Amino acid sequence: MAVSYKKLLHRMIEEDISNQDLMRMSNISANIITKLRTGQYISLEKVEGICTALHCTPNDILEFVAEDEK
C-alpha cells in the first residue's frame, strides 16, 4: 500500500491555497511539498501540522492506495 495526497492537492485547488500558503500555515518546507506532490513518505508530525493548519483530519487529506494506483 502507498499513501496518496491527491485529496490534499484537490483541497488546495478548491480553497485557492498555494504551496507557499501551505508552507507558511503549517510550517513545512518546500521539500515536504515536493514529497506530497510525488507521493513520498512524510512524517506524521508533518501530517498533523497540515491538518491543524487546515482544520481537518488525516482522512481529509490522504488515502491509502494500491501501489499500481499511485
Backbone as a printed PyTorch tensor [residue, N CA C, xyz], in Angstrom:
tensor([[[  0.8380,  -1.1830,   0.0000],
         [  0.0000,   0.0000,   0.0000],
         [  0.8860,   1.2500,   0.0000]],

        [[  0.3920,   2.2380,  -0.6680],
         [  1.0760,   3.5320,  -0.7350],
         [  0.1230,   4.6060,  -0.2290]],

        [[  0.6800,   5.7510,   0.0730],
         [ -0.1370,   6.8760,   0.5270],
         [ -0.2580,   7.8730,  -0.6210]],

        [[ -1.4760,   8.3230,  -0.8660],
         [ -1.7350,   9.3460,  -1.8750],
         [ -2.2130,  10.6120,  -1.1750]],

        [[ -1.6720,  11.7290,  -1.5920],
         [ -2.0670,  13.0270,  -1.0390],
         [ -2.9190,  13.8120,  -2.0320]],

        [[ -3.5260,  13.1170,  -2.9970],
         [ -4.3590,  13.7900,  -4.0030],
         [ -5.5010,  14.5640,  -3.3620]],

        [[ -6.0400,  14.0370,  -2.2640],
         [ -7.1290,  14.7430,  -1.5770],
         [ -6.6550,  16.1100,  -1.0780]],

        [[ -5.4460,  16.1610,  -0.5720],
         [ -4.8780,  17.4390,  -0.1230],
         [ -4.6870,  18.3790,  -1.3090]],

        [[ -4.1380,  17.8610,  -2.3870],
         [ -3.8760,  18.6990,  -3.5540],
         [ -5.1770,  19.2450,  -4.1360]],

        [[ -6.2260,  18.4220,  -4.1680],
         [ -7.5360,  18.8960,  -4.6330],
         [ -8.0800,  19.9710,  -3.7000]],

        [[ -7.9100,  19.7500,  -2.4110],
         [ -8.3920,  20.7400,  -1.4360],
         [ -7.6640,  22.0720,  -1.6070]],

        [[ -6.3720,  21.9980,  -1.8560],
         [ -5.6000,  23.2240,  -2.0680],
         [ -6.1330,  23.9970,  -3.2740]],

        [[ -6.4690,  23.2890,  -4.3380],
         [ -7.0270,  23.9450,  -5.5280],
         [ -8.3850,  24.5480,  -5.2090]],

        [[ -9.2540,  23.7580,  -4.5680],
         [-10.6080,  24.2200,  -4.2470],
         [-10.6030,  25.4510,  -3.3450]],

        [[ -9.6720,  25.4890,  -2.3960],
         [ -9.6310,  26.5860,  -1.4290],
         [ -8.6130,  27.6630,  -1.8020]],

        [[ -8.0570,  27.5470,  -3.0000],
         [ -7.0880,  28.5200,  -3.5050],
         [ -5.9200,  28.7130,  -2.5330]],

        [[ -5.3320,  27.5900,  -2.1110],
         [ -4.1790,  27.6020,  -1.2110],
         [ -2.9400,  27.2770,  -2.0430]],

        [[ -2.0120,  28.1910,  -2.0910],
         [ -0.7780,  27.9630,  -2.8520],
         [  0.1970,  27.1230,  -2.0240]],

        [[  1.2270,  26.6300,  -2.7000],
         [  2.2770,  25.9040,  -1.9810],
         [  2.8740,  26.7860,  -0.8920]],

        [[  3.1270,  28.0400,  -1.2250],
         [  3.6970,  28.9810,  -0.2550],
         [  2.7580,  29.1780,   0.9330]],

        [[  1.4640,  29.2790,   0.6570],
         [  0.4820,  29.4310,   1.7370],
         [  0.5360,  28.2300,   2.6730]],

        [[  0.5300,  27.0270,   2.0950],
         [  0.5510,  25.8130,   2.9150],
         [  1.8390,  25.7340,   3.7190]],

        [[  2.9470,  26.0940,   3.1060],
         [  4.2230,  26.0820,   3.8170],
         [  4.1800,  27.0220,   5.0160]],

        [[  3.6560,  28.2060,   4.8030],
         [  3.5830,  29.2060,   5.8760],
         [  2.5970,  28.7670,   6.9590]],

        [[  1.4290,  28.2790,   6.5600],
         [  0.3750,  27.9050,   7.5130],
         [  0.7730,  26.7270,   8.4010]],

        [[  1.4890,  25.7660,   7.8260],
         [  1.7660,  24.5300,   8.5590],
         [  3.2350,  24.3430,   8.9130]],

        [[  4.0510,  25.3630,   8.6310],
         [  5.4710,  25.3210,   8.9790],
         [  6.1760,  24.1070,   8.3690]],

        [[  5.9710,  23.9080,   7.0690],
         [  6.6610,  22.8360,   6.3590],
         [  7.5580,  23.4550,   5.2950]],

        [[  8.4960,  22.6640,   4.8080],
         [  9.4610,  23.1510,   3.8230],
         [  9.0020,  22.8370,   2.3990]],

        [[  9.7010,  23.4250,   1.4490],
         [  9.4340,  23.1430,   0.0360],
         [  9.6960,  21.6710,  -0.2660]],

        [[ 10.6400,  21.0720,   0.4390],
         [ 10.9360,  19.6530,   0.2670],
         [  9.7110,  18.8020,   0.6080]],

        [[  8.9830,  19.1650,   1.6420],
         [  7.7740,  18.4270,   2.0250],
         [  6.7020,  18.5910,   0.9550]],

        [[  6.5800,  19.7710,   0.3820],
         [  5.6210,  19.9960,  -0.7060],
         [  5.9400,  19.0630,  -1.8720]],

        [[  7.2170,  18.9550,  -2.2140],
         [  7.6370,  18.0590,  -3.2940],
         [  7.2710,  16.6200,  -2.9610]],

        [[  7.5030,  16.2130,  -1.7310],
         [  7.1590,  14.8510,  -1.3220],
         [  5.6570,  14.6130,  -1.4070]],

        [[  4.8650,  15.5970,  -1.0240],
         [  3.4090,  15.4700,  -1.1250],
         [  2.9860,  15.2900,  -2.5790]],

        [[  3.5550,  16.0670,  -3.4560],
         [  3.1850,  16.0350,  -4.8770],
         [  3.6250,  14.7520,  -5.5650]],

        [[  4.6730,  14.1130,  -5.0440],
         [  5.1840,  12.8940,  -5.6690],
         [  4.8210,  11.6330,  -4.8910]],

        [[  4.0130,  11.7770,  -3.8450],
         [  3.5340,  10.6180,  -3.0960],
         [  4.5770,   9.9420,  -2.2320]],

        [[  5.5820,  10.6760,  -1.8170],
         [  6.6120,  10.1150,  -0.9530],
         [  6.2040,  10.2240,   0.5140]],

        [[  6.9200,   9.4880,   1.3550],
         [  6.6540,   9.4840,   2.7930],
         [  6.8970,  10.8630,   3.4040]],

        [[  5.9720,  11.2890,   4.2660],
         [  6.2150,  12.4240,   5.1570],
         [  5.8220,  11.9700,   6.5610]],

        [[  6.4280,  12.5530,   7.5490],
         [  6.1950,  12.1250,   8.9270],
         [  4.7840,  12.4740,   9.3940]],

        [[  4.3330,  11.7420,  10.3890],
         [  3.0240,  12.0370,  10.9720],
         [  3.0130,  13.4180,  11.6120]],

        [[  4.1540,  13.8650,  12.0710],
         [  4.2610,  15.2170,  12.6360],
         [  3.9060,  16.2650,  11.5770]],

        [[  4.3780,  16.0570,  10.3550],
         [  4.0690,  16.9890,   9.2620],
         [  2.6010,  16.8870,   8.8680]],

        [[  2.0650,  15.6640,   8.8260],
         [  0.6390,  15.4710,   8.5290],
         [ -0.1960,  16.1950,   9.5770]],

        [[  0.1920,  16.0520,  10.8380],
         [ -0.5280,  16.7260,  11.9190],
         [ -0.4820,  18.2490,  11.7520]],

        [[  0.6780,  18.7740,  11.3830],
         [  0.8080,  20.2150,  11.1760],
         [ -0.0900,  20.7200,  10.0570]],

        [[ -0.1680,  19.9580,   8.9820],
         [ -1.0340,  20.3280,   7.8620],
         [ -2.4910,  20.2700,   8.2910]],

        [[ -2.8610,  19.2040,   8.9920],
         [ -4.2480,  19.0590,   9.4550],
         [ -4.6350,  20.1760,  10.4250]],

        [[ -3.7350,  20.5350,  11.2980],
         [ -4.0050,  21.6250,  12.2380],
         [ -4.2250,  22.9290,  11.4790]],

        [[ -3.3800,  23.1930,  10.4980],
         [ -3.4920,  24.4320,   9.7190],
         [ -4.7840,  24.4810,   8.9130]],

        [[ -5.2180,  23.3310,   8.4000],
         [ -6.4150,  23.2840,   7.5500],
         [ -7.6850,  22.9160,   8.3200]],

        [[ -7.5450,  22.6920,   9.6220],
         [ -8.6860,  22.3190,  10.4700],
         [ -9.3940,  21.0820,   9.9100]],

        [[ -8.6070,  20.0190,   9.7390],
         [ -9.1590,  18.7880,   9.1810],
         [ -8.4970,  17.5850,   9.8410]],

        [[ -8.8330,  16.4060,   9.3810],
         [ -8.2310,  15.1720,   9.8760],
         [ -7.3860,  14.5590,   8.7620]],

        [[ -6.4950,  13.6140,   9.0950],
         [ -5.7010,  12.9620,   8.0500],
         [ -6.5690,  12.3320,   6.9530]],

        [[ -7.7220,  11.8200,   7.3340],
         [ -8.6280,  11.2160,   6.3540],
         [ -9.0680,  12.2210,   5.2850]],

        [[ -9.0430,  13.5010,   5.6150],
         [ -9.4460,  14.5430,   4.6670],
         [ -8.3600,  14.8780,   3.6450]],

        [[ -7.1180,  14.4970,   3.9300],
         [ -6.0240,  14.9090,   3.0410],
         [ -5.2100,  13.7600,   2.4580]],

        [[ -5.3990,  12.5480,   2.9510],
         [ -4.6320,  11.4340,   2.4030],
         [ -5.4880,  10.1840,   2.3440]],

        [[ -5.0160,   9.2270,   1.5360],
         [ -5.6820,   7.9360,   1.4630],
         [ -4.6570,   6.8780,   1.0950]],

        [[ -4.9360,   5.6570,   1.4970],
         [ -4.0840,   4.5410,   1.1390],
         [ -4.5770,   3.9580,  -0.1730]],

        [[ -3.6440,   3.7010,  -1.0820],
         [ -3.9760,   3.1500,  -2.3920],
         [ -3.0310,   1.9960,  -2.7030]],

        [[ -3.4750,   1.1270,  -3.5870],
         [ -2.6070,   0.0440,  -4.0410],
         [ -1.4330,   0.6500,  -4.8040]],

        [[ -0.2940,   0.0020,  -4.7550],
         [  0.9130,   0.5230,  -5.4080],
         [  0.6750,   0.8620,  -6.8750]],

        [[ -0.1020,   0.0600,  -7.5840],
         [ -0.3140,   0.3020,  -9.0130],
         [ -1.2730,   1.4560,  -9.2880]],

        [[ -1.9840,   1.9550,  -8.2680],
         [ -2.8900,   3.0930,  -8.4320],
         [ -2.2060,   4.4160,  -8.1390]],

        [[ -1.0310,   4.3500,  -7.5810],
         [ -0.2890,   5.5320,  -7.1550],
         [  0.0050,   6.3880,  -8.3370]]])
